[in-house]
Amino acid sequence: MIGGHPLLLAHPLAALERDGLAAALAKAGLPVEDLEEPGPLFWRFENGEMPVGFGGLEIHGDQALLRSLVTLPPVRHRGIGRAILAMLEMEARVRHCRAVWLLAPAPDFFLRLGYRQCERAEMPEALQQTAQFTRLCPASAAVMMKRLD
């Protein structure tokens, strides 16, 4: 059981399956321009048979960049986002990451879940070279990090 949702399952998305992800991100006002690029790993999350959200990671050595976690509107404010984040953090641990980083236009959700705000210069160089950092997220987005070790 993760986040009180015993039936939350993660399904890896192949590049050809990313239309639903793109639609959910666009509706939430999140970037979609680089979804077809190689590198980012994305998952569709379901609670039973019902899709509840999407999320992704970019792995760079022992650091992970959280990519556009989104909970679908009908199930928001039910702990699903927290459960998705916990599963993505677990995936980062399995891939031997020491920390998860993200760029957040609205950081409150992540602050409540153990992330801390950082200066942009603190983000590892490899993550500063990503599309998220260089061109997709506004400079006003909060840089956040959570250690996994």
mmCIF file of the C-alpha atoms, coordinates in Angstrom:
data_MODEL
# 
_entry.id   MODEL 
# 
loop_
_atom_site.group_PDB 
_atom_site.id 
_atom_site.type_symbol 
_atom_site.label_atom_id 
_atom_site.label_alt_id 
_atom_site.label_comp_id 
_atom_site.label_asym_id 
_atom_site.label_entity_id 
_atom_site.label_seq_id 
_atom_site.pdbx_PDB_ins_code 
_atom_site.Cartn_x 
_atom_site.Cartn_y 
_atom_site.Cartn_z 
_atom_site.occupancy 
_atom_site.B_iso_or_equiv 
_atom_site.pdbx_formal_charge 
_atom_site.auth_seq_id 
_atom_site.auth_comp_id 
_atom_site.auth_asym_id 
_atom_site.auth_atom_id 
_atom_site.pdbx_PDB_model_num 
ATOM 1   C CA . MET A 1 1   ? 0.000   0.000  0.000   1.00 0.00 ? 1   MET A CA 1 
ATOM 2   C CA . ILE A 1 2   ? 1.413   3.388  -1.010  1.00 0.00 ? 2   ILE A CA 1 
ATOM 3   C CA . GLY A 1 3   ? -0.211  6.607  0.135   1.00 0.00 ? 3   GLY A CA 1 
ATOM 4   C CA . GLY A 1 4   ? -3.345  4.723  1.190   1.00 0.00 ? 4   GLY A CA 1 
ATOM 5   C CA . HIS A 1 5   ? -3.952  3.477  -2.365  1.00 0.00 ? 5   HIS A CA 1 
ATOM 6   C CA . PRO A 1 6   ? -3.360  -0.295 -2.496  1.00 0.00 ? 6   PRO A CA 1 
ATOM 7   C CA . LEU A 1 7   ? -4.408  -0.584 -6.158  1.00 0.00 ? 7   LEU A CA 1 
ATOM 8   C CA . LEU A 1 8   ? -2.179  2.169  -7.554  1.00 0.00 ? 8   LEU A CA 1 
ATOM 9   C CA . LEU A 1 9   ? -0.263  0.597  -10.426 1.00 0.00 ? 9   LEU A CA 1 
ATOM 10  C CA . ALA A 1 10  ? 2.407   2.114  -12.651 1.00 0.00 ? 10  ALA A CA 1 
ATOM 11  C CA . HIS A 1 11  ? 2.562   1.318  -16.371 1.00 0.00 ? 11  HIS A CA 1 
ATOM 12  C CA . PRO A 1 12  ? 5.639   2.451  -18.330 1.00 0.00 ? 12  PRO A CA 1 
ATOM 13  C CA . LEU A 1 13  ? 4.707   4.509  -21.390 1.00 0.00 ? 13  LEU A CA 1 
ATOM 14  C CA . ALA A 1 14  ? 6.341   3.783  -24.708 1.00 0.00 ? 14  ALA A CA 1 
ATOM 15  C CA . ALA A 1 15  ? 6.949   6.823  -26.944 1.00 0.00 ? 15  ALA A CA 1 
ATOM 16  C CA . LEU A 1 16  ? 3.908   5.853  -29.031 1.00 0.00 ? 16  LEU A CA 1 
ATOM 17  C CA . GLU A 1 17  ? 1.646   5.874  -25.961 1.00 0.00 ? 17  GLU A CA 1 
ATOM 18  C CA . ARG A 1 18  ? 2.337   9.422  -24.834 1.00 0.00 ? 18  ARG A CA 1 
ATOM 19  C CA . ASP A 1 19  ? -0.760  11.113 -26.323 1.00 0.00 ? 19  ASP A CA 1 
ATOM 20  C CA . GLY A 1 20  ? -2.717  10.788 -23.064 1.00 0.00 ? 20  GLY A CA 1 
ATOM 21  C CA . LEU A 1 21  ? 0.264   12.137 -21.141 1.00 0.00 ? 21  LEU A CA 1 
ATOM 22  C CA . ALA A 1 22  ? 0.550   15.104 -23.528 1.00 0.00 ? 22  ALA A CA 1 
ATOM 23  C CA . ALA A 1 23  ? -3.167  15.891 -23.185 1.00 0.00 ? 23  ALA A CA 1 
ATOM 24  C CA . ALA A 1 24  ? -3.075  15.741 -19.366 1.00 0.00 ? 24  ALA A CA 1 
ATOM 25  C CA . LEU A 1 25  ? 0.048   17.899 -19.165 1.00 0.00 ? 25  LEU A CA 1 
ATOM 26  C CA . ALA A 1 26  ? -1.309  20.472 -21.622 1.00 0.00 ? 26  ALA A CA 1 
ATOM 27  C CA . LYS A 1 27  ? -4.585  20.717 -19.691 1.00 0.00 ? 27  LYS A CA 1 
ATOM 28  C CA . ALA A 1 28  ? -2.597  21.302 -16.479 1.00 0.00 ? 28  ALA A CA 1 
ATOM 29  C CA . GLY A 1 29  ? -0.465  23.974 -18.182 1.00 0.00 ? 29  GLY A CA 1 
ATOM 30  C CA . LEU A 1 30  ? 2.720   21.890 -18.016 1.00 0.00 ? 30  LEU A CA 1 
ATOM 31  C CA . PRO A 1 31  ? 5.350   21.561 -20.778 1.00 0.00 ? 31  PRO A CA 1 
ATOM 32  C CA . VAL A 1 32  ? 4.846   18.959 -23.517 1.00 0.00 ? 32  VAL A CA 1 
ATOM 33  C CA . GLU A 1 33  ? 7.448   20.003 -26.088 1.00 0.00 ? 33  GLU A CA 1 
ATOM 34  C CA . ASP A 1 34  ? 10.026  17.311 -25.299 1.00 0.00 ? 34  ASP A CA 1 
ATOM 35  C CA . LEU A 1 35  ? 7.848   14.255 -24.652 1.00 0.00 ? 35  LEU A CA 1 
ATOM 36  C CA . GLU A 1 36  ? 9.132   12.453 -27.732 1.00 0.00 ? 36  GLU A CA 1 
ATOM 37  C CA . GLU A 1 37  ? 12.817  12.978 -26.937 1.00 0.00 ? 37  GLU A CA 1 
ATOM 38  C CA . PRO A 1 38  ? 14.793  9.936  -25.771 1.00 0.00 ? 38  PRO A CA 1 
ATOM 39  C CA . GLY A 1 39  ? 15.826  9.874  -22.148 1.00 0.00 ? 39  GLY A CA 1 
ATOM 40  C CA . PRO A 1 40  ? 12.810  10.754 -20.010 1.00 0.00 ? 40  PRO A CA 1 
ATOM 41  C CA . LEU A 1 41  ? 10.924  7.798  -18.546 1.00 0.00 ? 41  LEU A CA 1 
ATOM 42  C CA . PHE A 1 42  ? 7.170   8.230  -18.153 1.00 0.00 ? 42  PHE A CA 1 
ATOM 43  C CA . TRP A 1 43  ? 4.485   6.176  -16.426 1.00 0.00 ? 43  TRP A CA 1 
ATOM 44  C CA . ARG A 1 44  ? 0.692   6.117  -16.441 1.00 0.00 ? 44  ARG A CA 1 
ATOM 45  C CA . PHE A 1 45  ? -0.736  5.466  -12.983 1.00 0.00 ? 45  PHE A CA 1 
ATOM 46  C CA . GLU A 1 46  ? -4.001  3.621  -12.449 1.00 0.00 ? 46  GLU A CA 1 
ATOM 47  C CA . ASN A 1 47  ? -6.134  2.897  -9.412  1.00 0.00 ? 47  ASN A CA 1 
ATOM 48  C CA . GLY A 1 48  ? -7.805  -0.349 -10.372 1.00 0.00 ? 48  GLY A CA 1 
ATOM 49  C CA . GLU A 1 49  ? -8.834  0.095  -13.997 1.00 0.00 ? 49  GLU A CA 1 
ATOM 50  C CA . MET A 1 50  ? -9.094  3.902  -13.861 1.00 0.00 ? 50  MET A CA 1 
ATOM 51  C CA . PRO A 1 51  ? -6.218  6.159  -15.010 1.00 0.00 ? 51  PRO A CA 1 
ATOM 52  C CA . VAL A 1 52  ? -5.415  8.642  -12.233 1.00 0.00 ? 52  VAL A CA 1 
ATOM 53  C CA . GLY A 1 53  ? -2.262  10.411 -13.386 1.00 0.00 ? 53  GLY A CA 1 
ATOM 54  C CA . PHE A 1 54  ? 1.131   10.504 -15.021 1.00 0.00 ? 54  PHE A CA 1 
ATOM 55  C CA . GLY A 1 55  ? 4.687   11.168 -13.946 1.00 0.00 ? 55  GLY A CA 1 
ATOM 56  C CA . GLY A 1 56  ? 8.208   10.795 -15.132 1.00 0.00 ? 56  GLY A CA 1 
ATOM 57  C CA . LEU A 1 57  ? 11.875  10.858 -14.331 1.00 0.00 ? 57  LEU A CA 1 
ATOM 58  C CA . GLU A 1 58  ? 15.079  11.701 -16.139 1.00 0.00 ? 58  GLU A CA 1 
ATOM 59  C CA . ILE A 1 59  ? 18.033  9.821  -14.687 1.00 0.00 ? 59  ILE A CA 1 
ATOM 60  C CA . HIS A 1 60  ? 21.473  11.437 -14.884 1.00 0.00 ? 60  HIS A CA 1 
ATOM 61  C CA . GLY A 1 61  ? 24.039  9.345  -13.036 1.00 0.00 ? 61  GLY A CA 1 
ATOM 62  C CA . ASP A 1 62  ? 22.987  9.252  -9.386  1.00 0.00 ? 62  ASP A CA 1 
ATOM 63  C CA . GLN A 1 63  ? 20.564  12.185 -9.725  1.00 0.00 ? 63  GLN A CA 1 
ATOM 64  C CA . ALA A 1 64  ? 16.949  12.137 -10.905 1.00 0.00 ? 64  ALA A CA 1 
ATOM 65  C CA . LEU A 1 65  ? 14.902  14.967 -12.358 1.00 0.00 ? 65  LEU A CA 1 
ATOM 66  C CA . LEU A 1 66  ? 11.189  14.651 -11.627 1.00 0.00 ? 66  LEU A CA 1 
ATOM 67  C CA . ARG A 1 67  ? 9.174   15.286 -14.754 1.00 0.00 ? 67  ARG A CA 1 
ATOM 68  C CA . SER A 1 68  ? 5.694   16.774 -14.720 1.00 0.00 ? 68  SER A CA 1 
ATOM 69  C CA . LEU A 1 69  ? 3.750   14.835 -12.120 1.00 0.00 ? 69  LEU A CA 1 
ATOM 70  C CA . VAL A 1 70  ? 0.059   15.311 -12.869 1.00 0.00 ? 70  VAL A CA 1 
ATOM 71  C CA . THR A 1 71  ? -3.056  13.909 -11.215 1.00 0.00 ? 71  THR A CA 1 
ATOM 72  C CA . LEU A 1 72  ? -6.170  13.771 -13.381 1.00 0.00 ? 72  LEU A CA 1 
ATOM 73  C CA . PRO A 1 73  ? -8.908  16.251 -12.332 1.00 0.00 ? 73  PRO A CA 1 
ATOM 74  C CA . PRO A 1 74  ? -11.600 13.753 -11.208 1.00 0.00 ? 74  PRO A CA 1 
ATOM 75  C CA . VAL A 1 75  ? -9.293  12.287 -8.519  1.00 0.00 ? 75  VAL A CA 1 
ATOM 76  C CA . ARG A 1 76  ? -7.410  15.347 -7.282  1.00 0.00 ? 76  ARG A CA 1 
ATOM 77  C CA . HIS A 1 77  ? -7.202  16.074 -3.542  1.00 0.00 ? 77  HIS A CA 1 
ATOM 78  C CA . ARG A 1 78  ? -7.435  12.395 -2.596  1.00 0.00 ? 78  ARG A CA 1 
ATOM 79  C CA . GLY A 1 79  ? -3.755  11.631 -1.920  1.00 0.00 ? 79  GLY A CA 1 
ATOM 80  C CA . ILE A 1 80  ? -3.126  10.228 -5.408  1.00 0.00 ? 80  ILE A CA 1 
ATOM 81  C CA . GLY A 1 81  ? -0.403  12.798 -6.198  1.00 0.00 ? 81  GLY A CA 1 
ATOM 82  C CA . ARG A 1 82  ? 1.414   11.917 -2.984  1.00 0.00 ? 82  ARG A CA 1 
ATOM 83  C CA . ALA A 1 83  ? 1.205   8.202  -3.864  1.00 0.00 ? 83  ALA A CA 1 
ATOM 84  C CA . ILE A 1 84  ? 2.476   8.827  -7.410  1.00 0.00 ? 84  ILE A CA 1 
ATOM 85  C CA . LEU A 1 85  ? 5.379   10.860 -6.039  1.00 0.00 ? 85  LEU A CA 1 
ATOM 86  C CA . ALA A 1 86  ? 6.246   8.079  -3.576  1.00 0.00 ? 86  ALA A CA 1 
ATOM 87  C CA . MET A 1 87  ? 6.321   5.555  -6.442  1.00 0.00 ? 87  MET A CA 1 
ATOM 88  C CA . LEU A 1 88  ? 8.531   7.814  -8.568  1.00 0.00 ? 88  LEU A CA 1 
ATOM 89  C CA . GLU A 1 89  ? 10.916  8.287  -5.637  1.00 0.00 ? 89  GLU A CA 1 
ATOM 90  C CA . MET A 1 90  ? 11.022  4.509  -5.204  1.00 0.00 ? 90  MET A CA 1 
ATOM 91  C CA . GLU A 1 91  ? 11.872  4.132  -8.909  1.00 0.00 ? 91  GLU A CA 1 
ATOM 92  C CA . ALA A 1 92  ? 14.695  6.655  -8.490  1.00 0.00 ? 92  ALA A CA 1 
ATOM 93  C CA . ARG A 1 93  ? 16.054  4.647  -5.541  1.00 0.00 ? 93  ARG A CA 1 
ATOM 94  C CA . VAL A 1 94  ? 15.922  1.427  -7.576  1.00 0.00 ? 94  VAL A CA 1 
ATOM 95  C CA . ARG A 1 95  ? 17.990  3.220  -10.218 1.00 0.00 ? 95  ARG A CA 1 
ATOM 96  C CA . HIS A 1 96  ? 20.566  4.147  -7.528  1.00 0.00 ? 96  HIS A CA 1 
ATOM 97  C CA . CYS A 1 97  ? 19.750  7.847  -7.414  1.00 0.00 ? 97  CYS A CA 1 
ATOM 98  C CA . ARG A 1 98  ? 20.842  9.777  -4.333  1.00 0.00 ? 98  ARG A CA 1 
ATOM 99  C CA . ALA A 1 99  ? 18.426  12.687 -4.843  1.00 0.00 ? 99  ALA A CA 1 
ATOM 100 C CA . VAL A 1 100 ? 15.357  13.780 -6.791  1.00 0.00 ? 100 VAL A CA 1 
ATOM 101 C CA . TRP A 1 101 ? 15.306  17.319 -8.204  1.00 0.00 ? 101 TRP A CA 1 
ATOM 102 C CA . LEU A 1 102 ? 12.468  19.261 -9.782  1.00 0.00 ? 102 LEU A CA 1 
ATOM 103 C CA . LEU A 1 103 ? 11.416  22.633 -11.110 1.00 0.00 ? 103 LEU A CA 1 
ATOM 104 C CA . ALA A 1 104 ? 8.067   23.673 -9.663  1.00 0.00 ? 104 ALA A CA 1 
ATOM 105 C CA . PRO A 1 105 ? 5.962   26.696 -10.554 1.00 0.00 ? 105 PRO A CA 1 
ATOM 106 C CA . ALA A 1 106 ? 3.941   25.997 -7.352  1.00 0.00 ? 106 ALA A CA 1 
ATOM 107 C CA . PRO A 1 107 ? 6.240   24.436 -4.714  1.00 0.00 ? 107 PRO A CA 1 
ATOM 108 C CA . ASP A 1 108 ? 3.836   24.042 -1.755  1.00 0.00 ? 108 ASP A CA 1 
ATOM 109 C CA . PHE A 1 109 ? 2.849   20.427 -2.552  1.00 0.00 ? 109 PHE A CA 1 
ATOM 110 C CA . PHE A 1 110 ? 6.504   19.355 -2.675  1.00 0.00 ? 110 PHE A CA 1 
ATOM 111 C CA . LEU A 1 111 ? 7.500   21.336 0.437   1.00 0.00 ? 111 LEU A CA 1 
ATOM 112 C CA . ARG A 1 112 ? 4.901   19.357 2.417   1.00 0.00 ? 112 ARG A CA 1 
ATOM 113 C CA . LEU A 1 113 ? 6.473   16.101 1.190   1.00 0.00 ? 113 LEU A CA 1 
ATOM 114 C CA . GLY A 1 114 ? 10.060  16.682 2.255   1.00 0.00 ? 114 GLY A CA 1 
ATOM 115 C CA . TYR A 1 115 ? 11.495  18.686 -0.648  1.00 0.00 ? 115 TYR A CA 1 
ATOM 116 C CA . ARG A 1 116 ? 13.520  21.817 0.028   1.00 0.00 ? 116 ARG A CA 1 
ATOM 117 C CA . GLN A 1 117 ? 13.971  24.861 -2.158  1.00 0.00 ? 117 GLN A CA 1 
ATOM 118 C CA . CYS A 1 118 ? 17.466  25.409 -3.587  1.00 0.00 ? 118 CYS A CA 1 
ATOM 119 C CA . GLU A 1 119 ? 19.288  28.008 -5.579  1.00 0.00 ? 119 GLU A CA 1 
ATOM 120 C CA . ARG A 1 120 ? 19.357  27.288 -9.324  1.00 0.00 ? 120 ARG A CA 1 
ATOM 121 C CA . ALA A 1 121 ? 23.158  26.986 -9.164  1.00 0.00 ? 121 ALA A CA 1 
ATOM 122 C CA . GLU A 1 122 ? 22.851  24.090 -6.661  1.00 0.00 ? 122 GLU A CA 1 
ATOM 123 C CA . MET A 1 123 ? 21.232  21.816 -9.254  1.00 0.00 ? 123 MET A CA 1 
ATOM 124 C CA . PRO A 1 124 ? 23.787  19.334 -10.641 1.00 0.00 ? 124 PRO A CA 1 
ATOM 125 C CA . GLU A 1 125 ? 25.334  20.388 -13.949 1.00 0.00 ? 125 GLU A CA 1 
ATOM 126 C CA . ALA A 1 126 ? 23.847  17.431 -15.880 1.00 0.00 ? 126 ALA A CA 1 
ATOM 127 C CA . LEU A 1 127 ? 20.345  18.473 -14.790 1.00 0.00 ? 127 LEU A CA 1 
ATOM 128 C CA . GLN A 1 128 ? 21.028  22.096 -15.700 1.00 0.00 ? 128 GLN A CA 1 
ATOM 129 C CA . GLN A 1 129 ? 21.573  20.900 -19.284 1.00 0.00 ? 129 GLN A CA 1 
ATOM 130 C CA . THR A 1 130 ? 18.110  19.332 -19.595 1.00 0.00 ? 130 THR A CA 1 
ATOM 131 C CA . ALA A 1 131 ? 15.314  20.814 -21.687 1.00 0.00 ? 131 ALA A CA 1 
ATOM 132 C CA . GLN A 1 132 ? 13.286  21.329 -18.501 1.00 0.00 ? 132 GLN A CA 1 
ATOM 133 C CA . PHE A 1 133 ? 15.964  23.572 -17.022 1.00 0.00 ? 133 PHE A CA 1 
ATOM 134 C CA . THR A 1 134 ? 17.198  25.345 -20.158 1.00 0.00 ? 134 THR A CA 1 
ATOM 135 C CA . ARG A 1 135 ? 14.001  26.097 -22.062 1.00 0.00 ? 135 ARG A CA 1 
ATOM 136 C CA . LEU A 1 136 ? 10.749  24.540 -20.852 1.00 0.00 ? 136 LEU A CA 1 
ATOM 137 C CA . CYS A 1 137 ? 10.310  25.719 -17.269 1.00 0.00 ? 137 CYS A CA 1 
ATOM 138 C CA . PRO A 1 138 ? 10.256  29.418 -16.509 1.00 0.00 ? 138 PRO A CA 1 
ATOM 139 C CA . ALA A 1 139 ? 13.191  30.954 -14.637 1.00 0.00 ? 139 ALA A CA 1 
ATOM 140 C CA . SER A 1 140 ? 10.696  31.763 -11.863 1.00 0.00 ? 140 SER A CA 1 
ATOM 141 C CA . ALA A 1 141 ? 10.087  28.034 -11.180 1.00 0.00 ? 141 ALA A CA 1 
ATOM 142 C CA . ALA A 1 142 ? 11.388  26.916 -7.799  1.00 0.00 ? 142 ALA A CA 1 
ATOM 143 C CA . VAL A 1 143 ? 14.309  24.491 -7.873  1.00 0.00 ? 143 VAL A CA 1 
ATOM 144 C CA . MET A 1 144 ? 13.669  21.780 -5.289  1.00 0.00 ? 144 MET A CA 1 
ATOM 145 C CA . MET A 1 145 ? 15.483  18.704 -4.068  1.00 0.00 ? 145 MET A CA 1 
ATOM 146 C CA . LYS A 1 146 ? 14.939  15.713 -1.795  1.00 0.00 ? 146 LYS A CA 1 
ATOM 147 C CA . ARG A 1 147 ? 17.756  13.386 -0.735  1.00 0.00 ? 147 ARG A CA 1 
ATOM 148 C CA . LEU A 1 148 ? 16.969  9.694  -1.034  1.00 0.00 ? 148 LEU A CA 1 
ATOM 149 C CA . ASP A 1 149 ? 19.932  8.263  0.884   1.00 0.00 ? 149 ASP A CA 1 
# 
